[in-house]
């Protein structure tokens, strides 16, 4: 049985009912007054599908109000297809591929992809990474164009720092530059003080990691990558960067600095809901849809901070 054999992927009403079950697990939630389970469905012939009326404030609403789907002319079952395709693609799926598979325009596919990435952004992370007797690896990479074969021009690159808890979660952040002033608050906000930090031999880290349980390094400049019985290494965070780079280079080809935060959210989410943690593609899609609540991204907002990216 194909995943797309499910009715939610080709039937609008099934898709709406399924989405209501995910976003309203305890009954309808009025986006105007917040009452739960105090609304009735309007079934008139002239009423649009999925319309409810609140018994408290008497306002009308649907499950898409206050979500990334609000005011979208794309059918919900097509939205669910887009979510599933992005969640099932380890290295991402380009807007061009999405537009060919879903039979929508490229502009529409581009906007859908960015709306989905906005839903994946974790504005309120569930606690710090690491903890007592846990290791958090920290490293940085640079995202941008390659300077090879380009005369008198070196494309700008954006630094990205990633924090990865071994056998756990990841958080990646774009930073203006790799220095103690930028990295210290990121570590303080995202890593438990009882964690053992593991980095390369960069001189940036020793002054800013003194408040943690410990700090180990490997000397990459001397081609040292693993030591002390395999404990000292940054291979976990390097593995995350490998997936990120393969996605950017092989799938998206170019990611602007303005949109990088959304692409990082996409790769973070898939890593944190990966198969190694016993999360399958369908479950990952369900969890991704939970992030659709409380987030709106208009086309103007999506393009005002930079040019449209693939």
ABEGO torsion letter per residue (X at the ends): XBAAABAAAABAAAAAAAAAAAABAAEBBBAAAGBBGABBBBABAABBBGBBBBAAAGBBBBAABGBAABGBABBAAAAAAAAAAAAABAAEBBAAAAAAAAGBBAAAAAAAAAAAAAAABBABBBEBBEEBGBBBBBBBBBBEBBABGBBGBBBBBBBBBBBBBBGBBBBBBBBABBBAAAAAAAAAAABBAABBBBBBABAAAAAAAAABABBBBBBAAAGBABBGGGABBAAAAAAAAAAAAAAAAAAAGBBBAAAAAAAAAAAAAAAAABAAAGBBAAAAAAAAAAAABGBBBBAAAAAAAEBBBX
